[in-house]
Amino acid sequence: MIPYENLKTLNKPFEEKLRKKFDLFLDKGWYILGQEVSLFEEEFAAYHQEKHVVGVANGLDALILSLKCCKFSPGAEVIVPSNTYIATILSIIHCGLTPILVEPDSKTYNIDPAKIQSAITDKTAAIMVVHLYGQCCEMDPIMEIATQHGLKVIEDCAQAHGAKYKNQLAGTFGDFAAFSFYPTKNLGALGDAGAIICKSEADAAQIRQLRNYGSEKKYHNSVVGYNSRLDELQASFLREKLPYLDEINNHKRALAAIYFQELNGDFIKPHVGSDFHHVYHIFNILHPERDRLKKYLLDQGIATEIHYPVAPQNQLALKDYLTKFDYPISTKIHETTLSLPCSFAHTKADIYQVVEILNKFNT
Ligand SMILES: *Cc1c(COP(=O)(O)O)cnc(C)c1O
């Protein structure tokens, strides 16, 4: 049996280090917003050669607090990909803003820059890009459009830790970048965690306030804040794993390379241009008979996942929040996509086995 994911195996190489961190944590007895959070913020900033990182409770909150920091007028429009995990769109709704869904490029699955231009109205305030599956969006034209129209850019980097476009790291292009360290992400905590990269000390200070009840000074609250602090214990675990992020990504890239080289048959593999350093949070293929393929693989002992089975516009939760429900490219991706095993816990031998079985799938 080859699992899609096994978090216990994935964290095995870090086990000793993590236990040591937990012992230190217990000995110290400082549980909330301590040194581990500050140090992780510094180290995560240094990894990106950035100055300002604020740790928050999770990836959704990272998106929400980034938007809150922008202080857009109620009802302002935020451009967002139609092909994304629902969290991206939820963050816009939670801030009282209007999500405007834009279709992806059918080859990269990421938001199509050409279609952003035509979605801009006089109410547009921001573009929220998602570097989906671990591949950066085409940031040059997107930043150009944003500059032209005076729009903020927020990057959803939940699936793209360490991904690059033209040698520049995801999370360093926009005004804000939201990261999730949900356990399955390329940099995963042992629980919920998130962070925001921002460009100014003023924004960082604002987000620090927002994550802690809007308080600058203890018991003095100047804005209507949240409780969205990065947990001290999770920060201490993340500090242990951050130095291995590139190794984790390179492992996933090496597994993806096997799929690229060895998979034949009518599977559509991801399109990765030479400007893109893909980190394969998810390695997906498209196949017209996706459900039959998934069952075939499971019968042969290979677990797969679907990211995602229901397109955002078809989610009950969004029915009152969208003005348009017709997104054929995104729908087609949702209907045909299948995510194959490609994690830090898999070996090359696992992937060769998956390939061998996949190549025997006859249509
Ligand atoms: C995981 C994910 C999120 C949300 O992160 P959480 O930490 O689970 O809140 C947001 N956007 C995308 C694209 C994700 O994959």
The ligand as an SDF file (V2000), in Angstrom:
LIG
                    3D

 15 15  0  0  0  0  0  0  0  0999 V2000
   -4.0480   25.3740    3.0190 C   0  0  0  0  0  0  0  0  0  0  0  0
   -4.4880   26.5410    2.2490 C   0  0  0  0  0  0  0  0  0  0  0  0
   -5.0270   27.6860    2.8540 C   0  0  0  0  0  0  0  0  0  0  0  0
   -5.4400   27.7500    4.2870 C   0  0  0  0  0  0  0  0  0  0  0  0
   -4.4810   27.4610    5.2290 O   0  0  0  0  0  0  0  0  0  0  0  0
   -4.9290   27.0190    6.7060 P   0  0  0  0  0  0  0  0  0  0  0  0
   -3.6620   27.0720    7.4770 O   0  0  0  0  0  0  0  0  0  0  0  0
   -5.5190   25.6550    6.6140 O   0  0  0  0  0  0  0  0  0  0  0  0
   -5.9250   28.0270    7.1870 O   0  0  0  0  0  0  0  0  0  0  0  0
   -5.2870   28.8040    2.0630 C   0  0  0  0  0  0  0  0  0  0  0  0
   -5.0630   28.7870    0.7430 N   0  0  0  0  0  0  0  0  0  0  0  0
   -4.5730   27.6990    0.1130 C   0  0  0  0  0  0  0  0  0  0  0  0
   -4.3150   27.7670   -1.3580 C   0  0  0  0  0  0  0  0  0  0  0  0
   -4.2880   26.5300    0.8360 C   0  0  0  0  0  0  0  0  0  0  0  0
   -3.8130   25.4730    0.1930 O   0  0  0  0  0  0  0  0  0  0  0  0
  1  2  1  0
  2  3  1  0
  2 14  2  0
  3  4  1  0
  3 10  2  0
  4  5  1  0
  5  6  1  0
  6  7  2  0
  6  8  1  0
  6  9  1  0
 10 11  1  0
 11 12  2  0
 12 13  1  0
 12 14  1  0
 14 15  1  0
M  END
$$$$
